[in-house]
Structure formats: C-alpha cells, structure tokens
Amino acid sequence: MNFFRNLQPRERLLVLGASAALMVFLVFKLAIDPMLKRSSDLDRQLVIAGRQLSELRTMQQEYLRQKRVVDSINTQLKKQQNFAIFSRLEELAGQTGIRNKILHMKPTVSTPSEVYNEESVEIKMEGVTLEQLVRYLHQVESSPQLLKIKRLEVKPRFDNRQILTATFRVSAFTLKEGSG
C-alpha cells in the first residue's frame, strides 16, 4: 500500500481506473462471455432440435400412412378366400376374350418374404390389341384377390404396329401362417 500512497492523486485515479477496467474485463471474460457463448450454443441447438422435430413429425406421418396401407392389405388378405392363380388368370382372360391369345403361362420364382407368400406367373400373349391388353391388365389389378402386375414388356409386331406381343408377371399374395 505504500506504493499507492506515494502516488500523486492523478496517478492514483489512473491506477484505480485501470484496476476497475481490469476487473470489468475479467468479470466479462470469466463470467459473462461464457454465459453468452452457452446461450448462443443453446439457441443453435434449439433451432437444430426444432428442425429434427419437424423431420421426425414428417417421418411419423409417412410411417402412419404406410402402416395404414399395410394394415389395409393385411385386412384384404385375411378376407381373401383361397384361389388358384392360374385358374383366376384364365378366367379373367376368358371374360376379356383373349384366352386364345395366351401363348404360355408359367410359374416363376418369387422373392421370399417373412410375412407374405407370393405366387407368380409369367404370361406371354401374342396378337392382342392395346385395348384388349389394357382391359385384361385392369381386370387383373382390380380383381378381389390381391393380384399385382410386377413386370410388363410390350412389343408391337413389325407387320402391324396395332397388334402387340406382351409378356408380364402377375403375383398373388397370401399371409403366411401365424402372420398379421
């Protein structure tokens, strides 16, 4: 303290001012600045969490939409009576008047699933018009049995572009025992 007493009043004022400035600087650097940084970090995290929450809600809505579709399909499969896919496809071909246009119907290998049994048939038709083909495919897709067209290849004939050759795969689905 002798040092401070030996100073001129003006020098004392300058030392006190510098000391006060140093204290304010230290309080700001050690207390206020970390709090402001933490507050800024929390604000940033809040924005990120809000964005993630929005994405999560979107994913939840999509999940619920997909779940309703799966539940609807499972309900349809539970109500569905057993049927033979070959007989059903031939019956639909007879209804649309193209049974004689079918060159072959042969079973194909299907991808295994844990929940569903899938039976697939490849059909090749020749000499059909676009209208006949569309009518038949519509009958298949709108059948009360769960039949789906999985692959379709259509080629026009060279001598008459109105006549088509079509090859497609139709799959029938049933629930596996103990599923659903």
C-alpha positions in Angstrom: 0.0 0.0 0.0 3.0 2.3 0.4 3.3 2.3 -3.3 -0.3 3.6 -3.7 0.2 6.3 -1.0 3.3 7.6 -2.7 1.4 8.2 -6.0 0.1 11.6 -7.0 -3.7 12.0 -6.9 -3.9 12.0 -10.6 -1.8 8.8 -10.8 -4.0 7.2 -8.1 -7.0 7.9 -10.2 -5.3 6.4 -13.2 -4.3 3.2 -11.3 -7.9 2.9 -9.8 -9.4 3.4 -13.3 -7.1 0.8 -14.8 -7.8 -1.6 -11.9 -11.6 -1.1 -12.4 -11.2 -1.7 -16.2 -9.2 -4.8 -15.5 -11.9 -6.1 -13.1 -14.7 -5.4 -15.6 -12.6 -7.2 -18.3 -12.0 -10.2 -16.0 -15.7 -10.4 -15.0 -16.7 -10.2 -18.6 -14.2 -12.8 -19.8 -14.7 -15.2 -16.9 -18.4 -14.9 -16.2 -20.5 -13.0 -18.9 -18.7 -14.2 -22.1 -19.1 -18.0 -21.2 -22.8 -17.4 -20.4 -23.3 -15.6 -23.7 -21.5 -18.4 -25.6 -23.6 -21.0 -23.8 -26.8 -19.1 -24.6 -25.7 -18.9 -28.2 -25.0 -22.7 -28.3 -28.4 -23.4 -26.7 -30.1 -21.2 -29.3 -28.3 -23.1 -32.1 -29.2 -26.4 -30.5 -32.8 -25.3 -30.2 -33.0 -24.5 -33.9 -31.5 -27.8 -34.8 -33.8 -29.7 -32.4 -36.8 -27.9 -33.9 -35.7 -28.9 -37.4 -35.2 -32.5 -36.3 -38.6 -32.5 -34.6 -40.2 -31.3 -37.8 -38.4 -34.1 -39.8 -39.5 -36.6 -37.1 -43.1 -35.5 -37.5 -42.9 -35.8 -41.2 -41.4 -39.3 -40.9 -44.1 -40.2 -38.3 -46.9 -39.1 -40.8 -45.2 -41.2 -43.6 -44.9 -44.2 -41.2 -48.6 -43.9 -40.2 -49.6 -43.6 -43.9 -47.5 -46.7 -44.8 -48.9 -48.6 -41.8 -52.5 -47.8 -42.9 -51.6 -49.2 -46.4 -50.1 -52.4 -44.9 -53.0 -52.8 -42.5 -55.4 -52.4 -45.4 -53.5 -55.0 -47.4 -53.4 -57.4 -44.5 -57.1 -57.0 -43.9 -57.8 -57.6 -47.6 -55.5 -60.7 -47.5 -57.3 -62.1 -44.4 -60.7 -61.7 -46.0 -59.5 -63.3 -49.3 -60.5 -66.8 -50.0 -58.1 -69.4 -51.3 -57.8 -69.4 -55.1 -55.6 -70.8 -57.8 -53.8 -68.1 -59.6 -53.7 -70.0 -62.9 -57.5 -70.6 -62.9 -58.2 -67.0 -61.9 -55.9 -65.6 -64.7 -57.5 -67.9 -67.3 -61.0 -66.9 -66.1 -60.1 -63.2 -66.5 -58.7 -63.9 -69.9 -62.0 -65.6 -70.9 -64.0 -62.7 -69.6 -62.0 -60.3 -71.7 -62.0 -62.5 -74.7 -58.2 -63.1 -75.0 -57.8 -66.6 -73.7 -56.8 -67.8 -77.2 -54.1 -65.1 -77.4 -52.1 -66.6 -74.4 -49.0 -68.4 -75.6 -47.9 -69.6 -72.2 -48.4 -69.2 -68.5 -45.6 -70.5 -66.4 -44.8 -70.2 -62.7 -41.8 -68.1 -61.7 -39.6 -67.8 -58.7 -40.6 -65.1 -56.2 -38.6 -63.3 -53.6 -39.2 -64.8 -50.2 -40.8 -62.6 -47.5 -41.2 -63.2 -43.8 -44.9 -62.2 -43.8 -46.3 -63.0 -47.2 -46.4 -66.0 -49.6 -46.1 -64.8 -53.2 -47.0 -67.0 -56.1 -46.0 -65.6 -59.5 -47.0 -66.5 -63.1 -45.3 -65.2 -66.2 -47.8 -64.8 -69.1 -47.0 -64.2 -72.7 -49.7 -63.1 -75.1 -49.4 -62.6 -78.8 -51.7 -60.9 -81.3 -53.6 -58.6 -78.8 -54.6 -55.0 -79.3 -53.7 -52.3 -76.8 -57.4 -52.1 -75.8 -57.6 -55.9 -75.1 -54.3 -55.8 -73.1 -55.3 -52.8 -71.0 -58.8 -54.4 -70.3 -57.1 -57.6 -69.2 -54.5 -55.9 -67.0 -57.2 -53.7 -65.5 -59.2 -56.9 -64.7 -56.2 -58.5 -63.0 -55.3 -55.4 -60.9 -58.9 -54.8 -59.8 -59.6 -58.4 -59.0 -60.9 -59.1 -55.5 -57.9 -61.3 -55.0 -54.7 -59.4 -54.3 -53.1 -59.7 -57.8 -50.4 -57.3 -58.8 -48.6 -56.9 -62.2 -44.9 -56.7 -61.4 -43.2 -56.5 -64.8 -44.6 -55.7 -68.2 -43.0 -55.8 -71.6 -44.9 -54.8 -74.7 -43.7 -55.0 -78.3 -45.6 -54.1 -81.4 -45.5 -56.5 -84.4 -43.4 -55.4 -87.4 -46.1 -56.1 -90.0 -48.9 -54.5 -88.0 -48.0 -52.0 -85.3 -51.5 -52.2 -83.8 -51.0 -55.8 -82.8 -48.9 -56.4 -79.7 -46.9 -59.1 -78.0 -46.9 -58.7 -74.3 -45.0 -60.5 -71.5 -45.8 -59.8 -67.9 -45.6 -61.3 -64.5 -48.6 -61.5 -62.2 -48.1 -62.1 -58.5 -50.7 -63.3 -55.9 -50.1 -62.8 -52.2 -51.4 -64.6 -49.2 -50.5 -64.2 -45.5 -48.1 -66.8 -44.1 -49.5 -68.9 -41.3 -49.1 -67.0 -37.9 -48.5 -63.6 -39.6 -50.6 -60.5 -39.4 
